């Protein structure tokens, strides 16, 4: 499936509404919704419908998969990914046109939903059609990585972007000079710490 240009989230669907969380160990809640009808607001249980999605920067959700229904885990092949098979309240989802094959670059360009070109082959492996990226922190006009808790300047930044914020940036190699350029900074609104120097070095090696 072509991954949306956003962050992966989990959607816990209950009878009274839904809860959207990050995929971190604490399942940090970033959005909730309750119905406006007169149904009782029951307590959270361990038997929700669970959906994985991609949240775009405008808050819209791209449906990826249904992980569980009524607390029971689903296995691959049990569901049709053109619809979201949950029985309870759920947010409005965007559905992608391809989920069982790798789309071409031309198809990705025609997608009405933004895509960064990552293709989910199965739950354990991805194939990338995009440039290598790194997450760097912009501070004091420099883009920083981190090593052992210490910020390390990697490159000059752009004064137009917000300070003390983490940005996902593409690494591109110039075919003439062989220089590595950092382009297209995109804010990572939920991330507070940049990538380590090891990740930066691997991204540079990939760009080379």
C-alpha positions as CSV (number, residue, x, y, z in Angstrom):
1,X,0.0,0.0,0.0
2,X,1.3,3.5,-0.8
3,X,1.9,5.1,2.6
4,X,0.4,8.5,3.1
5,X,2.7,11.5,3.7
6,X,1.8,11.6,7.4
7,X,2.3,9.7,10.7
8,X,1.1,6.3,11.6
9,X,-1.7,6.2,14.2
10,X,-4.0,3.7,15.9
11,X,-7.8,4.3,16.0
12,X,-9.6,2.6,18.9
13,X,-13.3,2.4,18.0
14,X,-15.9,2.1,20.7
15,X,-19.7,2.3,20.7
16,X,-19.6,5.9,22.1
17,X,-16.9,7.2,19.7
18,X,-13.2,6.7,18.9
19,X,-9.8,7.5,20.3
20,X,-6.8,8.2,18.0
21,X,-3.3,7.5,19.4
22,X,0.3,7.4,18.3
23,X,2.0,4.1,18.1
24,X,4.5,4.8,20.9
25,X,4.6,2.4,23.9
26,X,2.3,4.9,25.9
27,X,-0.2,5.1,23.1
28,X,-0.3,8.9,23.4
29,X,-3.8,10.2,22.7
30,X,-3.9,12.9,20.0
31,X,-7.6,13.0,19.3
32,X,-11.0,11.8,20.6
33,X,-14.6,11.9,19.5
34,X,-17.9,11.0,21.2
35,X,-21.3,10.7,19.5
36,X,-23.8,13.5,19.9
37,X,-26.7,11.1,20.5
38,X,-28.1,10.1,23.9
39,X,-26.1,6.8,24.2
40,X,-24.3,6.4,27.5
41,X,-20.6,7.2,27.7
42,X,-19.3,3.8,28.7
43,X,-15.9,3.3,30.2
44,X,-13.0,2.2,28.0
45,X,-12.7,-1.6,27.7
46,X,-10.1,-4.0,26.4
47,X,-12.4,-5.0,23.5
48,X,-12.4,-2.2,20.9
49,X,-12.2,-2.4,17.2
50,X,-8.6,-1.3,16.3
51,X,-7.6,0.3,13.1
52,X,-4.2,1.4,11.8
53,X,-4.2,4.6,9.7
54,X,-2.0,7.4,8.5
55,X,-2.8,10.9,9.7
56,X,-2.1,13.7,7.2
57,X,-1.0,17.2,8.3
58,X,-4.6,18.4,7.9
59,X,-5.9,15.8,10.3
60,X,-7.5,13.5,7.7
61,X,-6.9,9.8,8.0
62,X,-5.8,7.3,5.3
63,X,-7.1,3.8,6.1
64,X,-4.4,1.1,6.2
65,X,-5.7,-2.0,8.0
66,X,-8.1,-3.3,10.6
67,X,-6.0,-5.0,13.3
68,X,-8.8,-6.3,15.6
69,X,-12.6,-6.4,15.9
70,X,-14.3,-6.6,19.3
71,X,-10.9,-7.2,20.9
72,X,-10.0,-10.2,18.6
73,X,-7.0,-9.9,16.4
74,X,-7.6,-10.3,12.7
75,X,-5.2,-12.1,10.4
76,X,-4.1,-11.1,6.9
77,X,-6.6,-11.9,4.2
78,X,-9.7,-11.7,6.5
79,X,-10.8,-8.2,5.4
80,X,-11.4,-6.2,2.3
81,X,-9.1,-3.1,2.5
82,X,-11.4,-1.0,0.3
83,X,-13.7,-0.6,3.3
84,X,-13.2,-0.3,7.1
85,X,-14.9,-3.3,8.6
86,X,-15.7,-2.1,12.1
87,X,-19.1,-2.2,13.8
88,X,-18.7,0.8,16.1
89,X,-18.1,4.6,15.7
90,X,-15.1,5.4,13.5
91,X,-13.7,8.5,11.8
92,X,-14.0,9.3,8.2
93,X,-11.3,7.6,6.2
94,X,-9.6,8.1,2.9
95,X,-9.1,4.8,1.0
96,X,-6.2,4.2,-1.3
97,X,-6.6,2.7,-4.8
98,X,-3.7,0.2,-4.5
99,X,-2.9,-1.9,-1.5
100,X,-1.8,-5.3,-2.9
101,X,0.8,-4.2,-5.4
102,X,3.5,-1.6,-5.8
103,X,2.2,1.5,-7.6
104,X,4.4,3.0,-10.4
105,X,5.8,6.5,-10.0
106,X,3.3,7.8,-12.5
107,X,0.4,6.3,-10.4
108,X,1.8,7.9,-7.3
109,X,1.9,11.3,-9.0
110,X,-1.8,10.9,-10.0
111,X,-2.9,10.0,-6.4
112,X,-5.4,12.5,-5.0
113,X,-4.1,11.7,-1.5
114,X,-0.5,12.8,-0.8
115,X,2.0,10.0,-0.7
116,X,5.6,9.8,0.1
117,X,6.0,6.7,-1.9
118,X,6.6,4.1,0.8
119,X,4.9,0.8,-0.1
120,X,3.8,-1.6,2.6
121,X,4.5,-5.1,1.3
122,X,3.4,-6.8,4.5
123,X,3.4,-6.1,8.2
124,X,7.1,-6.7,8.5
125,X,8.7,-5.3,5.4
126,X,8.6,-2.1,3.4
127,X,10.0,-1.1,0.0
128,X,10.8,2.6,-0.6
129,X,10.3,4.6,-3.8
130,X,11.4,7.9,-2.3
131,X,14.7,9.6,-1.5
132,X,16.4,8.8,1.8
133,X,15.2,11.1,4.6
134,X,16.5,12.2,8.0
135,X,14.7,13.9,10.9
136,X,16.8,16.9,12.1
137,X,16.2,19.6,14.7
138,X,16.4,23.3,13.6
139,X,18.1,25.5,16.2
140,X,20.4,28.5,16.0
141,X,20.3,28.5,12.2
142,X,21.7,25.0,12.0
143,X,20.1,21.5,11.5
144,X,21.1,19.2,14.3
145,X,21.4,15.5,14.9
146,X,21.8,14.0,18.3
147,X,24.5,11.7,19.8
148,X,24.5,10.6,23.5
149,X,22.0,13.4,24.3
150,X,24.2,16.1,22.7
151,X,23.0,18.1,19.7
152,X,25.4,17.9,16.8
153,X,25.2,20.4,13.9
154,X,24.9,18.7,10.6
155,X,24.1,21.4,8.1
156,X,22.9,25.0,7.7
157,X,19.2,25.5,8.0
158,X,16.7,27.8,6.5
159,X,15.7,30.9,8.7
160,X,12.2,30.6,7.3
161,X,11.4,27.4,9.2
162,X,10.4,27.3,12.9
163,X,13.2,27.1,15.5
164,X,13.4,24.2,18.0
165,X,11.2,22.0,15.7
166,X,12.1,18.6,14.1
167,X,11.8,18.4,10.3
168,X,11.9,15.4,8.0
169,X,14.3,16.3,5.1
170,X,15.2,14.5,1.8
171,X,18.8,13.7,1.0
172,X,19.6,14.1,-2.7
173,X,22.9,13.6,-4.5
174,X,23.9,16.1,-7.2
175,X,24.8,14.1,-10.3
176,X,27.4,16.6,-11.4
177,X,29.2,17.5,-8.2
178,X,28.3,14.4,-6.2
179,X,27.4,16.7,-3.3
180,X,24.6,15.6,-0.9
181,X,21.9,18.3,-0.6
182,X,19.2,18.5,2.1
183,X,15.9,19.6,0.6
184,X,12.1,19.8,1.2
185,X,11.9,20.2,5.0
186,X,8.6,18.9,6.4
187,X,7.5,19.4,10.0
188,X,7.3,16.4,12.2
189,X,4.8,17.8,14.6
190,X,4.7,14.9,17.0
191,X,8.5,14.3,17.2
192,X,10.7,16.2,19.7
193,X,14.1,14.5,19.2
194,X,16.1,14.3,15.9
195,X,17.7,11.2,14.4
196,X,21.0,9.9,15.8
197,X,24.2,10.4,13.8
198,X,24.1,6.7,12.9
199,X,20.8,7.2,11.1
200,X,22.2,10.3,9.4
201,X,25.3,8.4,8.2
202,X,23.1,5.5,6.8
203,X,20.9,8.0,5.0
204,X,24.0,9.7,3.4
205,X,25.3,6.3,2.4
206,X,21.9,5.5,0.8
207,X,21.9,8.8,-1.1
208,X,25.4,8.1,-2.3
